[in-house]
């Protein structure tokens, strides 16, 4: 749908540290009139592509941007942006009622029709499509016609995790901005800072008393919580900071710990795989598959590197190391391939109960083979 939904991003705030170099390139291009009329932001989930797109919209629509290009946050245009009511910033996403999750040709044609109109407030319109790879073939062809001769007043921003799914012709019409997951030394302090402000009240109160409490007490544990939580979430999110932040805020980290406990319990013979399969019925299939895949990958990695420099479940190193000695490598990789194939077909109709039973029974056989 085409709308002016509030971006939920304060574009007057600094961009995340790992995006500063890209932001500076965009700023320099804008100041020297070299900014393309169509930009393609690509990269993994949760690294800030949407954030960067909204900051760019703020820079282009704000009437008094700051010295570093960020929106001022105070002018009428910035207030309209923050409220989601700016007439020159339009967002196109899959329709809420689209079961396929596609962006349809009709939606793109509606947006392209607006592209030809004169900006209502300033000299520029910003049109954002995300995820751009959700456009079906007809929608992509409709957009291509516009990208070949875009209006001078328009900047298109296409956001995607899968640029290869876009046609080569569309990609060639765009100035491509590729992003990668940030380095740990950039992402971890940023995530810790945000999690510190989201501590549960009880943990925060305990942490505030840490100066008077002896070392090793619960207060110390509470004070260390943000750093530990940030590291665990970042590992689970494969180094993607915004995905890690979402994991922490939605309780997904606690759910993952519960799932891992179930898997370890099955491996140790303490849990019945069929009973666990029944309990997992309330879960999203994607969450359960991700837990199994990550636990198996960690175990296989620990079988090769006991130090576990790259494992995902940092808090379960000891239990997973014990599993590593019980898993035969070739059988483990065959099961991993099956899990990955199952995840790739996640949208296909399937009986979730039977699937969980089959996978967890196989997990039990795999992890108990040498016990």
VEXDREN-2710 file (C-alpha; in Angstrom, 1 decimal):
% VEXDREN-2710
k/r/px/py/pz
1/UNK/0.0/0.0/0.0
2/UNK/1.1/3.6/-0.6
3/UNK/1.0/5.7/2.5
4/UNK/2.7/8.3/4.7
5/UNK/3.2/6.1/7.7
6/UNK/5.3/7.6/10.4
7/UNK/8.8/6.3/10.0
8/UNK/9.3/5.6/13.7
9/UNK/12.8/7.0/13.3
10/UNK/14.0/10.3/14.7
11/UNK/15.9/11.6/11.7
12/UNK/17.5/14.4/13.8
13/UNK/19.4/11.8/15.8
14/UNK/22.8/10.5/14.7
15/UNK/22.9/7.5/12.4
16/UNK/24.3/4.3/14.0
17/UNK/28.2/4.3/14.0
18/UNK/28.5/1.5/11.4
19/UNK/26.5/3.6/8.9
20/UNK/28.4/6.8/9.3
21/UNK/30.7/6.2/6.4
22/UNK/27.8/5.4/4.0
23/UNK/25.9/8.5/5.4
24/UNK/28.9/10.7/4.7
25/UNK/29.1/9.4/1.1
26/UNK/25.4/10.2/0.6
27/UNK/25.8/13.6/2.1
28/UNK/28.8/14.4/-0.1
29/UNK/26.9/13.2/-3.2
30/UNK/23.9/15.4/-2.3
31/UNK/26.0/18.5/-1.7
32/UNK/27.9/18.0/-5.0
33/UNK/24.6/17.2/-7.0
34/UNK/25.8/13.7/-7.6
35/UNK/23.0/11.9/-5.7
36/UNK/21.2/9.5/-8.0
37/UNK/17.5/9.7/-8.6
38/UNK/17.2/6.1/-7.8
39/UNK/19.0/4.4/-4.9
40/UNK/19.1/0.7/-4.0
41/UNK/19.9/0.0/-0.3
42/UNK/20.8/-3.7/0.1
43/UNK/22.1/-5.8/3.0
44/UNK/21.2/-8.3/5.7
45/UNK/18.1/-8.0/7.8
46/UNK/18.4/-5.7/10.8
47/UNK/21.5/-3.6/10.0
48/UNK/19.7/-0.3/9.4
49/UNK/18.7/0.0/5.8
50/UNK/15.3/1.4/6.7
51/UNK/16.9/3.7/9.2
52/UNK/19.3/5.1/6.6
53/UNK/16.4/5.5/4.0
54/UNK/14.5/7.6/6.5
55/UNK/17.5/9.7/7.4
56/UNK/18.0/10.3/3.7
57/UNK/14.4/11.4/3.4
58/UNK/14.9/13.7/6.4
59/UNK/18.0/15.3/4.8
60/UNK/16.2/15.9/1.5
61/UNK/12.9/17.3/2.9
62/UNK/14.2/19.3/6.0
63/UNK/14.4/23.0/5.3
64/UNK/17.3/23.6/7.7
65/UNK/19.4/20.4/8.0
66/UNK/22.2/20.3/10.5
67/UNK/25.9/20.6/9.5
68/UNK/26.3/16.8/9.2
69/UNK/23.2/16.5/7.0
70/UNK/20.8/15.3/9.6
71/UNK/17.3/16.8/9.7
72/UNK/16.9/19.6/12.2
73/UNK/13.9/17.9/13.9
74/UNK/12.3/21.3/14.6
75/UNK/11.0/22.7/11.3
76/UNK/7.5/22.1/10.0
77/UNK/8.7/19.5/7.5
78/UNK/10.5/17.5/10.2
79/UNK/7.3/17.6/12.4
80/UNK/5.3/16.4/9.4
81/UNK/7.8/13.6/8.8
82/UNK/7.8/12.5/12.4
83/UNK/4.0/12.4/12.4
84/UNK/3.9/10.5/9.2
85/UNK/2.0/13.2/7.4
86/UNK/4.6/14.7/5.0
87/UNK/3.0/14.8/1.5
88/UNK/6.4/14.4/-0.2
89/UNK/7.5/11.3/1.5
90/UNK/5.6/8.2/0.4
91/UNK/6.1/4.6/1.3
92/UNK/5.1/1.5/-0.7
93/UNK/4.9/-1.9/1.1
94/UNK/3.0/-5.1/0.4
95/UNK/-0.7/-4.6/0.9
96/UNK/-1.9/-5.8/4.3
97/UNK/-4.5/-8.1/2.7
98/UNK/-2.0/-9.6/0.2
99/UNK/-1.7/-13.3/1.2
100/UNK/1.3/-13.6/-1.1
101/UNK/3.2/-10.7/0.5
102/UNK/3.7/-9.3/-3.0
103/UNK/3.8/-5.7/-4.1
104/UNK/1.3/-5.6/-7.0
105/UNK/1.5/-3.7/-10.3
106/UNK/-1.5/-1.6/-9.4
107/UNK/0.3/-0.3/-6.3
108/UNK/3.4/0.6/-8.3
109/UNK/1.4/2.4/-11.0
110/UNK/-0.4/4.4/-8.3
111/UNK/3.0/5.5/-6.8
112/UNK/4.4/6.3/-10.3
113/UNK/1.4/8.5/-11.0
114/UNK/2.2/10.5/-7.9
115/UNK/5.8/10.7/-9.0
116/UNK/4.8/12.9/-11.9
117/UNK/3.1/15.5/-9.6
118/UNK/4.9/18.6/-8.4
119/UNK/6.2/18.4/-4.8
120/UNK/3.7/19.9/-2.4
121/UNK/6.1/21.6/0.0
122/UNK/9.6/21.8/-1.3
123/UNK/11.5/20.8/-4.4
124/UNK/11.9/17.1/-3.8
125/UNK/9.8/14.0/-3.3
126/UNK/11.1/10.8/-1.7
127/UNK/9.4/7.6/-2.7
128/UNK/10.5/4.5/-0.7
129/UNK/9.7/0.9/-1.7
130/UNK/10.4/-1.8/0.8
131/UNK/11.1/-4.6/0.4
132/UNK/11.7/-3.9/-3.2
133/UNK/12.1/-7.6/-4.0
134/UNK/8.5/-8.1/-3.0
135/UNK/7.4/-6.6/-6.4
136/UNK/6.0/-9.2/-8.7
137/UNK/7.1/-9.3/-12.3
138/UNK/4.4/-6.9/-13.5
139/UNK/5.1/-4.4/-10.7
140/UNK/8.8/-4.4/-11.5
141/UNK/8.1/-3.8/-15.1
142/UNK/5.8/-0.9/-14.2
143/UNK/8.6/0.6/-12.1
144/UNK/11.2/0.1/-14.7
145/UNK/9.4/2.4/-17.1
146/UNK/9.5/5.2/-14.6
147/UNK/13.1/4.6/-13.6
148/UNK/14.2/5.0/-17.2
149/UNK/12.9/8.6/-17.2
150/UNK/12.4/9.7/-13.6
151/UNK/11.0/13.2/-12.7
152/UNK/13.7/15.7/-11.8
153/UNK/12.0/16.3/-8.4
154/UNK/12.0/12.7/-7.3
155/UNK/14.4/10.5/-5.4
156/UNK/13.5/6.8/-5.4
157/UNK/14.8/4.6/-2.6
158/UNK/14.5/0.8/-3.0
159/UNK/15.3/-1.2/0.2
160/UNK/15.9/-5.0/0.0
161/UNK/17.7/-7.9/1.6
162/UNK/17.8/-9.8/-1.7
163/UNK/19.0/-7.5/-4.5
164/UNK/19.6/-10.6/-6.7
165/UNK/15.8/-11.0/-6.9
166/UNK/15.5/-7.7/-8.7
167/UNK/16.1/-7.7/-12.4
168/UNK/19.5/-6.6/-13.7
169/UNK/17.8/-3.8/-15.6
170/UNK/16.3/-2.3/-12.4
171/UNK/19.6/-2.7/-10.5
172/UNK/21.5/-0.9/-13.4
173/UNK/19.1/2.1/-13.1
174/UNK/19.9/2.5/-9.4
175/UNK/22.9/3.9/-7.5
176/UNK/23.7/0.8/-5.4
177/UNK/24.5/1.2/-1.7
178/UNK/25.5/-2.2/-0.3
179/UNK/25.7/-2.7/3.5
180/UNK/27.2/-5.5/5.6
181/UNK/26.9/-6.5/9.2
182/UNK/29.0/-4.2/11.4
183/UNK/32.1/-5.1/13.3
184/UNK/31.5/-6.3/16.9
185/UNK/33.3/-3.3/18.4
186/UNK/30.8/-0.9/16.6
187/UNK/27.6/-2.9/17.2
188/UNK/28.1/-4.1/20.8
189/UNK/28.5/-0.8/22.6
190/UNK/25.6/0.7/20.6
191/UNK/23.4/-2.2/21.6
192/UNK/24.5/-2.2/25.3
193/UNK/23.6/1.5/25.5
194/UNK/20.1/0.9/24.3
195/UNK/19.5/-2.1/26.4
196/UNK/20.6/-0.2/29.5
197/UNK/17.6/2.1/29.1
198/UNK/15.3/-0.9/28.8
199/UNK/16.3/-2.8/31.9
200/UNK/13.5/-4.2/33.9
201/UNK/12.8/-2.0/37.0
202/UNK/13.8/-4.7/39.4
203/UNK/17.1/-5.3/37.7
204/UNK/17.8/-1.6/37.5
205/UNK/17.1/-1.1/41.2
206/UNK/19.4/-4.0/42.0
207/UNK/22.1/-2.6/39.8
208/UNK/21.9/0.8/41.3
209/UNK/22.9/-0.7/44.7
210/UNK/25.9/-2.5/43.2
211/UNK/28.4/0.0/44.6
212/UNK/27.5/-1.1/48.2
213/UNK/27.2/-4.7/47.5
214/UNK/30.1/-7.2/47.7
215/UNK/31.5/-8.6/44.4
216/UNK/29.7/-11.6/43.1
217/UNK/26.3/-10.7/44.5
218/UNK/23.0/-10.5/42.6
219/UNK/23.6/-6.7/42.2
220/UNK/26.7/-7.4/40.2
221/UNK/24.8/-9.8/38.0
222/UNK/22.1/-7.2/37.5
223/UNK/24.7/-4.6/36.6
224/UNK/26.3/-6.9/34.1
225/UNK/23.0/-7.8/32.5
226/UNK/22.9/-5.3/29.7
227/UNK/26.4/-6.4/28.4
228/UNK/25.6/-10.1/28.7
229/UNK/22.2/-9.7/27.1
230/UNK/23.6/-7.5/24.3
231/UNK/26.3/-10.1/23.5
232/UNK/23.8/-13.0/23.5
233/UNK/21.2/-11.1/21.3
234/UNK/23.9/-10.0/18.9
235/UNK/25.1/-13.5/18.5
236/UNK/21.6/-14.8/17.9
237/UNK/21.0/-12.1/15.4
238/UNK/24.1/-13.0/13.4
239/UNK/25.6/-9.6/14.1
240/UNK/22.6/-7.5/13.0
241/UNK/22.1/-4.8/15.7
242/UNK/18.5/-3.9/15.0
243/UNK/17.5/-7.5/14.8
244/UNK/19.3/-8.1/18.1
245/UNK/17.5/-5.1/19.7
246/UNK/14.1/-6.6/18.6
247/UNK/15.1/-10.0/20.0
248/UNK/15.7/-8.3/23.4
249/UNK/12.6/-6.2/23.4
250/UNK/10.1/-9.0/22.3
251/UNK/11.3/-11.7/24.7
252/UNK/12.7/-13.8/21.9
253/UNK/15.9/-14.3/23.8
254/UNK/14.1/-15.9/26.7
255/UNK/12.1/-18.1/24.2
256/UNK/15.3/-19.2/22.5
257/UNK/16.8/-20.2/25.9
258/UNK/13.7/-22.3/26.6
259/UNK/13.9/-24.0/23.2
260/UNK/17.6/-24.7/23.7
261/UNK/16.9/-26.2/27.1
262/UNK/14.3/-28.5/25.4
263/UNK/16.9/-29.6/22.8
264/UNK/19.6/-30.2/25.4
265/UNK/17.1/-32.1/27.6
266/UNK/16.2/-34.4/24.6
267/UNK/19.9/-35.0/23.9
268/UNK/20.5/-35.9/27.5
269/UNK/17.6/-38.2/27.6
270/UNK/15.7/-36.1/30.1
271/UNK/12.9/-35.0/27.8
272/UNK/10.7/-37.0/25.5
273/UNK/10.9/-35.6/21.9
274/UNK/7.2/-36.3/21.3
275/UNK/6.2/-34.4/24.4
276/UNK/8.4/-31.5/23.4
277/UNK/6.9/-31.6/19.9
278/UNK/3.4/-31.2/21.5
279/UNK/4.6/-28.2/23.6
280/UNK/6.1/-26.6/20.5
281/UNK/2.7/-26.4/18.8
282/UNK/2.2/-22.9/20.1
283/UNK/5.4/-21.7/18.5
284/UNK/6.1/-20.1/15.2
285/UNK/7.7/-22.7/12.9
286/UNK/10.4/-20.3/12.0
287/UNK/11.5/-19.8/15.6
288/UNK/11.7/-23.5/16.3
289/UNK/13.6/-24.2/13.1
290/UNK/16.0/-21.4/13.9
291/UNK/16.7/-22.8/17.4
292/UNK/17.4/-26.3/16.0
293/UNK/19.6/-25.0/13.2
294/UNK/21.7/-22.7/15.5
295/UNK/22.0/-25.4/18.2
296/UNK/23.3/-27.9/15.6
297/UNK/25.6/-25.4/14.0
298/UNK/27.1/-24.5/17.4
299/UNK/27.6/-28.2/18.2
300/UNK/29.3/-28.9/14.9
301/UNK/31.6/-25.8/15.4
302/UNK/32.5/-26.9/18.9
303/UNK/33.4/-30.3/17.5
304/UNK/36.1/-28.6/15.3
305/UNK/37.0/-25.7/17.6
306/UNK/36.5/-26.5/21.3
307/UNK/37.2/-22.8/22.1
308/UNK/34.0/-21.9/20.4
309/UNK/35.1/-18.5/19.1
310/UNK/32.1/-18.3/16.8
311/UNK/29.2/-20.0/18.5
312/UNK/25.8/-18.4/18.7
313/UNK/24.6/-19.6/22.1
314/UNK/27.2/-18.1/24.3
315/UNK/25.5/-19.0/27.6
316/UNK/25.2/-22.7/26.7
317/UNK/28.8/-23.4/25.7
318/UNK/29.4/-26.2/28.2
319/UNK/26.2/-28.1/27.4
320/UNK/26.7/-27.8/23.7
321/UNK/30.4/-28.9/24.0
322/UNK/29.1/-32.1/25.6
323/UNK/26.8/-32.6/22.6
324/UNK/29.6/-32.0/20.2
325/UNK/31.2/-35.2/21.3
326/UNK/28.0/-37.2/20.7
327/UNK/27.3/-36.0/17.2
328/UNK/28.9/-37.8/14.3
329/UNK/29.9/-35.0/11.9
330/UNK/28.6/-36.4/8.6
331/UNK/25.3/-37.3/10.2
332/UNK/25.1/-33.8/11.7
333/UNK/25.7/-32.1/8.4
334/UNK/23.0/-34.3/6.7
335/UNK/20.5/-33.3/9.4
336/UNK/21.6/-29.6/9.0
337/UNK/20.9/-29.8/5.3
338/UNK/17.4/-31.2/6.0
339/UNK/16.7/-28.4/8.5
340/UNK/17.8/-25.8/6.0
341/UNK/15.6/-27.4/3.3
342/UNK/12.7/-27.4/5.6
343/UNK/13.1/-23.7/6.4
344/UNK/13.3/-22.8/2.7
345/UNK/9.9/-24.5/2.2
346/UNK/8.4/-22.9/5.3
347/UNK/5.5/-21.3/3.4
348/UNK/4.4/-24.7/2.0
349/UNK/1.4/-26.4/3.6
350/UNK/2.5/-28.9/6.3
351/UNK/1.4/-30.6/9.4
352/UNK/3.4/-28.8/12.1
353/UNK/2.8/-31.5/14.8
354/UNK/4.1/-34.3/12.5
355/UNK/7.0/-32.1/11.4
356/UNK/8.1/-31.3/14.9
357/UNK/7.8/-35.0/15.9
358/UNK/9.9/-36.2/13.0
359/UNK/12.6/-33.5/13.5
360/UNK/12.9/-33.9/17.3
361/UNK/13.0/-37.7/17.1
362/UNK/15.8/-37.4/14.6
363/UNK/17.5/-34.9/16.8
364/UNK/17.3/-37.4/19.7
365/UNK/18.8/-40.2/17.6
366/UNK/21.6/-37.9/16.3
367/UNK/22.6/-36.6/19.7
368/UNK/22.3/-39.9/21.6
369/UNK/24.1/-41.9/18.9
370/UNK/27.4/-42.1/20.8
371/UNK/26.1/-41.6/24.3
END
